[in-house]
């Protein structure tokens, strides 16, 4: 599902990534751990097409994503990739259903169709009773579940998660871990997760360790 070869990235004179290779199979859940500044979030943002690479190549679901630009890249990202970040990044003026529906509307569904699809996913995530609530009316765990619904709504090939439990308490973090595992088992979803959380990493299929811009071990 993901094949990355010799990924490099510099910020000024600082080498953040120094020739990273990553392969992730379909329906696999892989975690990336490492110290702060090791390059794990930079790698995730490059593979998620949010940041250009300085060197190397990568494909997602058989598409050479590193060469896509402009509208082709936007369309690919919206259809093939779901994102879950540490901070949920929900739109405060929109309801839970509207926030989850945004990528579907961008993909061309009508508002009615997108909201219906968002409602079904939120129901599956135990938020069917919170569809019309705005983010300020939701708990931290509920907000992150809305973010997960938004990531899933276009049936992406892969979900990238960057410290998804970093802003949650232990109870909500554990529930999110279990949710990811349940989604992987029920839907065959592929996950690549950057985390400091050893508990989450221990539950994934494989863990990649990154140090000084390189995969080690």
MOZIHU-V178584 format. One record per residue. D_FIRST is the distance of its C-alpha to the first C-alpha in Angstrom with 2 decimals. Layout:
D_FIRST
D_FIRST
//
This chain:
0.00
3.82
6.70
10.06
13.39
16.87
16.53
20.14
22.03
25.76
27.93
31.30
32.07
29.80
26.70
24.17
21.20
22.24
19.53
16.49
13.61
10.49
7.68
5.74
5.09
5.00
8.33
8.80
11.12
11.65
14.77
16.20
19.98
22.75
26.08
26.74
26.30
23.99
21.36
18.73
19.09
19.28
15.96
14.39
16.33
15.28
11.51
12.53
14.60
17.76
19.17
19.31
18.69
21.76
20.09
17.03
13.94
10.32
7.78
5.49
4.67
7.02
9.47
11.39
11.73
14.28
16.81
16.95
20.18
22.53
22.15
19.10
17.29
18.91
17.88
14.20
14.25
16.27
14.34
10.64
11.25
13.61
15.73
18.10
20.58
23.47
25.93
25.06
26.14
27.54
30.15
33.45
35.29
32.83
32.64
29.73
28.96
29.31
27.03
24.24
24.94
24.78
21.21
22.02
25.26
23.67
21.48
24.78
25.74
29.37
30.35
31.56
28.37
26.22
28.62
28.65
24.88
25.01
27.89
26.11
23.20
25.78
27.80
24.97
24.79
28.57
29.56
31.15
34.50
33.41
32.16
35.10
35.25
34.52
32.65
36.02
36.85
33.78
33.30
30.69
28.60
29.00
28.06
24.78
24.11
24.82
22.28
19.67
20.87
20.56
16.91
16.24
18.64
16.57
14.04
11.15
7.46
7.56
10.95
12.26
15.58
18.21
21.04
20.93
23.93
25.85
28.32
28.85
31.49
30.83
31.15
28.78
26.24
26.36
26.03
22.90
21.37
22.31
20.99
17.42
17.71
19.31
16.71
13.94
16.42
17.69
14.85
11.74
10.43
7.73
9.92
10.51
14.32
17.04
20.22
23.69
24.04
24.27
24.55
21.19
19.56
21.37
19.84
16.15
14.54
14.64
16.40
16.15
19.59
20.24
23.83
25.50
22.35
20.86
18.73
21.49
22.11
//
